[in-house]
């Protein structure tokens, strides 16, 4: 995986979904696909498995599943724990484009 600092240091916004596989109800892959399709190249959308990246999740104090974050130029701009629908995420990311 790319170093986290390089990933979030981009000029375009980066939407990150911290998730775990055991929560299938809120781990909605289709939602993120819709967000990525709507935003195209103007933003990056990624998923990070909390269990496979425990050190990073602990460093960022990720306690809930899912936890969404938006970064731009290495700075966290927004963070929310709990399910978010595609339209909400799209509109949030567009604020930072």
Legacy VTK file of the C-alpha trace (Angstrom):
# vtk DataFile Version 3.0
C-alpha trace
ASCII
DATASET POLYDATA
POINTS 97 float
0.000 0.000 0.000
1.136 3.519 -0.700
2.482 5.376 2.293
-0.403 7.128 4.022
1.344 10.510 3.998
1.785 10.359 0.233
-1.831 9.324 -0.218
-3.339 12.169 1.805
-0.833 14.762 0.590
-2.520 15.082 -2.789
-3.919 18.387 -4.005
-7.178 16.710 -4.929
-9.428 15.553 -2.088
-9.089 11.995 -0.810
-12.143 10.273 0.682
-11.163 7.360 2.903
-13.542 4.702 4.197
-12.113 2.833 7.183
-14.103 -0.391 7.419
-14.053 -3.991 8.632
-15.424 -6.972 6.736
-17.457 -8.249 9.663
-19.960 -5.444 9.314
-21.600 -6.256 5.988
-24.620 -3.994 6.549
-22.671 -0.742 6.632
-19.786 -1.876 4.438
-21.530 -0.809 1.238
-19.149 -1.143 -1.692
-21.791 0.118 -4.131
-21.999 3.442 -2.278
-18.279 4.086 -2.737
-18.415 3.003 -6.374
-21.178 5.539 -6.953
-19.153 8.243 -5.206
-16.012 7.430 -7.192
-17.957 7.399 -10.471
-19.619 10.748 -9.733
-16.362 12.449 -8.737
-14.210 10.981 -11.504
-10.625 12.243 -11.484
-11.438 15.263 -9.314
-11.028 13.192 -6.120
-9.658 9.871 -4.948
-11.856 7.350 -3.110
-10.266 4.506 -1.156
-11.180 1.864 1.402
-8.849 0.841 4.221
-9.512 -2.331 6.208
-9.200 -1.487 9.911
-8.085 -5.019 10.866
-5.345 -5.138 8.212
-4.134 -1.634 9.102
-4.527 -1.589 12.876
-1.500 0.664 13.488
-2.858 3.335 11.144
-6.401 3.016 12.517
-5.075 3.363 16.077
-2.949 6.381 15.140
-6.022 8.075 13.648
-8.201 6.964 16.573
-10.638 5.091 14.353
-13.063 3.439 16.757
-16.272 3.051 14.730
-17.141 1.211 11.560
-17.320 2.718 9.058
-15.340 5.900 9.642
-15.050 8.304 6.724
-12.382 10.994 6.363
-11.637 13.597 3.730
-8.068 14.831 3.342
-6.644 17.502 1.074
-3.008 18.633 0.956
-2.269 16.415 3.957
-4.893 18.044 6.180
-8.011 16.299 7.460
-10.977 18.410 6.339
-13.867 16.240 7.531
-14.472 13.092 9.568
-17.611 11.141 10.447
-18.305 7.718 11.896
-21.377 5.852 10.720
-23.067 5.075 7.447
-23.233 7.871 4.867
-25.201 7.720 1.629
-23.540 8.368 -1.729
-25.103 11.801 -2.300
-23.960 13.054 1.093
-20.398 11.887 0.460
-20.334 13.340 -3.050
-21.512 16.742 -1.822
-19.014 16.748 1.044
-16.065 15.942 -1.211
-17.150 18.535 -3.790
-16.666 21.245 -1.127
-12.922 20.578 -1.288
-12.456 20.273 -5.065
LINES 1 98
97 0 1 2 3 4 5 6 7 8 9 10 11 12 13 14 15 16 17 18 19 20 21 22 23 24 25 26 27 28 29 30 31 32 33 34 35 36 37 38 39 40 41 42 43 44 45 46 47 48 49 50 51 52 53 54 55 56 57 58 59 60 61 62 63 64 65 66 67 68 69 70 71 72 73 74 75 76 77 78 79 80 81 82 83 84 85 86 87 88 89 90 91 92 93 94 95 96
